[in-house]
């Protein structure tokens, strides 16, 4: 679960940096803000469903590292890699988790289309 939380948290951070760095391009600035806004609810649903299915009552924060984020990453490539990771998870998940993962994959597809 931690791996997938980290992917979504990193994605939020990347979009935030891009959002801040597009002040001269209003359309891009608003686009990144809109993309960023979709993720927290999906992340929250993913974590809560995963915790419920695994009987976990708390997330172990010691498993998360505050690593530097490469802001020069190709965003499209990041999304494609994230999709691949979530597709692997989709196969091994139960139906409840699959519903959330499908929503996350659809979000990634929308974002690729809008970029």
N, C-alpha and C positions, 0 to 999 in steps of 0.2 A: 504494500500500500504506500509506503514512504516514497518509493521511487516515482510513483505516479503523482503524488502530491508535489514532489519536487519539480516534476516536469511542468505542472500547471502553475506553480508559484514562479518558476523561472520565466514562463511565458508571460505572466502578468507583468513581471519586472521588465522584460524586454519591451513589451508594448508601452509601458510607462516611460521608459527612456526615449523611445521613438516619438511618443506623444510630446514630450518636452522639447525634443529637438526638431520639431516641425512648426515652430511658432510662425515662421515666414510663409508657410504653406497651409492656409486655414483648412482646406478640404482634407488634407492628410492629417492635420492636427485633430480634427473632429472624428475622422475615421478611426484613428488609433484609440481615441477616447471611447468610442462606441464598441470597438472590438474588446477593449479591456473590460468594459462594463459587464460583458456576458459571463466572464469566467468565475467570479466569486461564488455565485449561486450554484453553478455546476460543481465547483470544487467542494463546496459545503455539502451538497447532496451526495457526491461521490464518497467523501470521508464518512459521513453519517451512515450511509448504506453499508459501506465496507466494515465499519466498526460494528454495526448491528449484526451483520452476517457472521462475523468472526467472534462475537461476544466480547469485543474490546470496549472498555469503558473510558480509556484515556489514550491520547496519542502520545507516543514516546518522543518528546522533543529532542532527546539526546542523539537521536538518529539523524537529525538534520544539521547540516553544516552551513555556515554563512560563507559561502564561496563567492569569489569574484564572478561576475557575470560578463561574458564576452559580448559587448554591445556591437561588435562588428560582425556578428553572426548573420548569415543569410536567413532572413525570417521565413521565407518559403521552405527552405531546407529544414529549418527547425521544426516547422509545422509538419512536414512530411515525416520526419523522424519520430515526432511525438505520436502521429497517427499510427505509425508502424508499431510502436510500443503498446498503444492502447488496443490495437487489433489483436496482438498476442494475448493481452489480458482478457479480451472479449471471449476468446475461445475457452478459457479456463474458468469463467465466471458463472455464477448462477443467474437465473432470469432477472431477479431484482437488480443485481449489479449490471447486467447487460443493458437494461433500460437506460441507466445513467451513462454508461460507456457509449452507447449509441448516440445519446444526446451530445456528449463531448465530441465524438467523431463528426457529427453533423455540424457542430460549431466550427471545428477545424476546417471542414469543407467550405462553409460560408466565408470564413476568413480568407481562405485561399482564393475564392472567387472574387472577393472584394479587393484583394491586394492586386 
